[in-house]
Amino acid sequence: MQCLCKGGLHYDAPSKGDYGICRMGLMVPESIELFVGPSACGRHGALGAIKNGYKDRIFYLYLSQSDIVSGYDDLIGDAVAEVLATLEKKPKVIVMIFTCLDDLIGTDHEALKEALSDRFPGIVFQSSHMNPIKTDTSEPPAQAIQRDIYRTIATDFENRGINPADIEKDAYVNILGAYEPLPESCELNRIAPLKHVTGYSSFSDFTAMASSRLNLILTPLGRLAAKDMEKNFHIPYLEVPVSFDPDEISESYKAIAQALGLETVPDLEADRKAAEIAVERARALVGDLPVIVDSSATYHPFGMAKALLSFGFNVIRVEAEAVIKSDEDHMEWIRAHHPEVEFYRPDSCEAVLFDHRLTESLSIGIQAAYMAKSRYIADMFADLQMFGYDGIVSLMRRITEAYQNPRDLKQLINEYGLVI
């Protein structure tokens, strides 16, 4: 069994795409973004914005060396005025994305937002950062931008003099950390009505997420947001990571029922049975075909691999750039029970050797498919629309579709688009 390679010089595969910091910030309804930084930092995102249809919502203030030396706070207000002059409809929110350069300079963002609010009344301003230098800190950029999405609500309440403590809680549950809402087929919808940021077209309606009774963290991205919303809106939270292990799913539903104050755990045996049937069918279809799992498909690739191994699939490799704490026990289980499974870092500088090619394989995740040149590709990204027993059914459907309908890898990568 291979060990995960050590850090150092990294390889960035062209298979990466979809959601980045800027795209996440634009999840706020009726918002636009102002990207502030050197031109080299925004070039890739600008191309991605054009390719992915966000060109009309992202604007760029490129900083010269003299701007960096002299200070650029005053430039931002003028840039906002110039942007607003080009828009037919005034946005309700302007999310300002600053690069890591700003972290080194130390801009006073609270003073900046106050000045902008005075100059442009009626608009909520939010500062966010695209700073890879903080990836390994307590505030990773992908978590911080998720937190900042909901801080726009707190700022709006403050601007309107609303005390969050006076807001009456409703029966809804917020889904945090997920890029997309759960499908109607997910059994969680039968336990509690759900809210997700993408379910709103207006910012005023979006602020209703502050009145929910509980926040559920489905992926690590939602952790800072949940803590911030507990502080600002007095909403308790519960972390229930996406899992493909029926027993872990059962425990998650017990925890959710307790958090909601339900006297009994909802009967989900029919849902579990449907998942078991889906597993049996998919397993019989693919047989002993080698399966590769990667961390672009799920935040818990070792957890998914453990579940698939338990189901009888021939998992031969797990690709992950890092191992998050909630996935460590899964990794150790694989080490103990399936030492033949390879662990591989697709961002290692050694990845450019492409010495792990295995065309006759089924990859769950585009990055693994790119590295292995897999013939069969289960198109899945970041646990999107996955949860509970319905998540298992969805995974098995994607595995089945991958086997029955081989996709062109280049076409899939183009469909993902550039990260923005």
N, C-alpha and C positions, 0 to 999 in steps of 0.2 A: 504493500500500500504506500502510495506517495504521500508525503507530508506537504502541507501548505508552504509555499515558498516564502522566504523572508521578504520584508519590505525593501525599498530602495527605488531604483529606476523602474518606472511602470510602463506597461504597454496599454494603449487605449484603443480598443478594437472599434472599427467603423460600425459595428452592429449596435452600438449604444444609440438610443434615440428616445423619443417621446418626452416625458415630463422632466423639466429642469426647474431651476429656481424661478425664472421669469414666468414660465407657463403656470406654475403653481400660484404665484402672486395674482395672476389674472383670473383665478377662480372667484375672486370677489366680484359680485355683480355690479354692473355699471362702473367699472374701474378701467383706468388706463395706467400705463407704467412709464416712468421716466428713468432710463438707465444712465447712471452717472459714472464715468470712468474713462480711461484711455481708450483710444479707438481699437487697439489690438484686443482688448477685453470684450468688446461688443461685436466684433466682426462676425464671429461664429453665430452668436445669438440673432444678429440681424438677418443673416441668411436663413436661419431656422424659422424666424418669424415670417419671412416671405413664403417659405415652403409650406408652413403649417397653417397659414391663414390668419396670422396675428399681426400683420404689418400695420393695420390701422389702429392698433391698441398699444403698441410699444414705440416709444420715442427715445432718442439718444442725445445726451449732452456729452460730447467727447471733450476730454480735458487735455490740454497741451502741457508741456513741461513747465511753462511759465505759470499756467493756472495752478498747477500743483504747488509750486513754490510760493506764489503770491496768495493763495487761498481762493476758493471757488464758491463760498457760501452765497455771495451776492449774485453769482451767475445763475443759480438754480431758480430764483424767483423770476428772472427775466426769461429763462427757458420755459418755465411753466406758462408765463404770459404768452409766449410765442406759440406754444402748443395749443393753448385754449383758443387762440385766434384762428387756428386752422380747423377747429371742430364745429360741426353744426349743432351738436348737443353737448352741453357741459357735463362732464363726468361727476359722479357723486364721490368718487374716491380716486386719489392719485397715489399709487405705490411707487416710492422712489427706491430703486435698486442701486446700491453702492458696491463697488468692487473692494477687494481686500486692501487696496491702496488706502482707502478711507479709514480702515481699522488702524493703520499705522500712523495716520495723520491725527486722528482723534477728533473728528467733527462733533460739535455739540448738537446732536440731532433734536433734542427737546426744544432748544432755543430756535433751531431752524424751522421745525414744524409750527411752533407758535407764531413765528414771523410770517410764514406762508399762510397760515389760517387767518391772520389779521388782514393780509393783502388780498386773499381770495376766499371770502366768507362763503359758507355753504358747501365747501369741499373738505372732505376728510383726507388728511395727509398721513401717510405711514412710511417710515423708513425701514428698509430691509437690506440685507447684505448677501452678496454672492462672493463668499470668502472661503475658498478651499483650505486656507491656512487654519480654519477652525473646525475642520472635519473631525478631528480626534479629540475635541474638547467637550465640555458639558452642554454646549449649544451648537451642534452641527447645523450647517446652513439649511439642510432639507427639513430639519425639525423647526428651526427658527422661523422660516418663512411660513410654515403651517401655523405657528403661534401668531405671527403677525397678521395673518388673514383675519383672525377673530379679534385681534386688538383694534381693528378698524371699528368694530361695534362699540368697544369700550370708549374709544375716542369720540364717536358719534354721540354716545350717551353723555359724555362729559361736556361736549359742545352744546347739547340741548338741555343740560341741567337735570338729567334723569339719574335717579339713584337706583342702581341695579338691585339693591336690597328691597325696593318697593315693587319689583316685577313679580307677578304671580306665576308660579311654575305650572306648566301644563303636563299632559300625559306623554309627551314625546321624548324620544331618546336620540341624542346626536351621535352620528358616526364620524369619528375623527381619524385622520391619518390615511384615509383611503382616497384615491384620486377620483373615484366614481362611486355612485350609490350602489347599494346591493339590489339585485334584481327582485322582482315581485315573487319569483319562485322560491326565494330564500325563506326558510321557516322562521327566521328571526322576526320577519314582518308580522307574523301571527301572534307574537309575544308582546310586542310594543310597536306603536307607530314610530317611524324613523324620520329623521331629518338629516340632510346632507347639503353641503354648501352649493353643490351644482344644481340643486332643486329649485333655485331662486333666480328669477330674471331681474328683480329689482333689489336695490340695496336696502330699502326700508323693510321689505319682507324678510330679507336675510337676517336682519337684526333679531328676528324672532327666535333664532337659535340660542339666544341668551335666556330664554324662558323655559328651556327643556329641563327635565327632572334628573337626567343622567347622561354622562358622556361615556361612550364606549370607544376605547382605543383598539383599533383592529391591527394597526401596524406601528412600528416604532416612531414613525413620523409624527404621530399625534400626541406624544408624551408632553412636550413643552406646552402645546396648546391646551391640553387638559388641565395641567397645573395652573396655567394662567387663567383659564376660565373658572376654575374653582376659586381662585383668589378674587377675580373681578366680578363674577356673576353667581358665586356660591353654588356651583353645580358640581356634585361629587362625580368621580370618575372611576372606571374599572377597566383594566387592561385585559383583553381577551384576544390574544393573537390568533390570526388565521391558522388553522390546523387542518390536517387531512387524516388525523388519527381519530377514529370514532370514539375511543375512550376519552381522549383529551377534549373532544367536542362536547361530550356529555358533561364533563366537569365544568366547561365554560358555561353551559346553559344553567347548571346548578348555581354558579356564581352570579349569573345575570338575574336569575329568579330571586336570589337572596337580596341583591342590590336593589331590585324593584319592589321588594317587600311582598312578594307573592307567597301565599301560604303553601302552595305545592308547585313542583317543577312541571312545566307543561309536558304532556305526553307526546313525545316525538319518535316513538318506536317505528311508526310507518315511514317516517323520513329516513331513519337509520337503515331500515330494511331496503328502501329504494336505493340508498347509497351502496349497500352490500351487493345488490343485484347488478348495479352499474359496474362495480369493481369486477365481479365475476365475468361479465361479458367482455369487458375491455382486456382483462387478463387472458381470457381464452383466445381472443383475437390476435394479440401481439405475440403470444407465446414467449419464447426465450430471447426475443430481440433485445439487444443491449440498450439500456436506457440511461441517459445522462440528464442530471438535474442541475440547473444553475441559478445563481442568486439574482439574475435579472427577472426571472419568472416569479420568485417568491422570496420574502424576507427571511424565511426559515427553510433554506434548501436542504439542510440536514434533516429537519423534521419531515419534509416531504419525502425525502429519500428513505427515511426510516419507515414511514407509512407504506410506501410502495414496496419496500423489501418485505414488510410484514404481510402485504397482500399477495406476495409471490412474484412480483415483477423482477426482472433481471437488471437491477441497477448496478452499473459498473463504475460510475464516476459521479462525484459531486464537485461542481465548480463554484467557488466563492471567493470574492475579493477580501472578505473578512468574516469572522464568526461572531455574531451578536450573542450577548450573554444568554438570552432566552433560547438559543439554539445549541448551546454548548453540550447539554445533556444528551441531545439527539446525536450529536457528533460522537460523543463517547460511547453511546450505545452501538453505533455502527462500527467503531473501532473494535469493540468487544465481540460483537456477534457476526460481523461481516468484514474481517480484516482485508479481504480481497478488493474491497471498493477503494478506488483511487480518490484522493483529495487533491484538487488542482486549483491554482490561482490563475485565472485568465488574464489578469493585469500584470503578471510577472514579466520581466524583460525577456525571460526565456520563452515566453509564449510565441514570439516572432519566429521561432524555429518550426512551429506547426508540426510538431512530432507526436501529436495526440490525435491525428486524423483517424476517423472511423466512419466511413460513409454509410455502412449498413448499421445504422443506429437510429434511435428515436431520441431527440433532444427536447427537453421541456425548457424552453427559453431560447431566444434568438442568439444570445451570446454563445451558449454552448453549441448551438447548431453551426455557428460561424467557425468556431475553433475546431470542431470535429468534422465539419463539412457533411453533416448528417443528411441522409436522404429524407427522413421523416422528422417533421418539426411541429411540435405542439406550441401554437402561438399563444403565449401567456406572458403577462408583464405585471410585476409588482402586486400580485394577488388581486388584480382588478376583479371586482364583482364576485369575490369568493368569500364565503363564510359558511360554517356549519356543515351539515350533511349535504346541503345543496351544493356546497363548494366541492365536495368529493364527486358528486354527480357531474358537475361542470368540468372538473379535471379529467374524469374518465371520458367524457364526451370529446374533449380536445385531443386526448390521446387516440381515441378511435378515429376522429377526423384526420389526424396527422397520418395515421397508418393507411387509411383508405384513400386519402387524397394528398399525395406528396406535393408540397409547395415549392416554388422557386425562391431560394434564399435571398437572392438579390432583390427580387420584387418585394419580399417582406421587409427587408431593411429600408427600401425606398418608402414603403408605406408608413413605417415608423417615423420617418423624418428626422431631422437634426434636433438635438437637444436644445431647448431654449429655456 
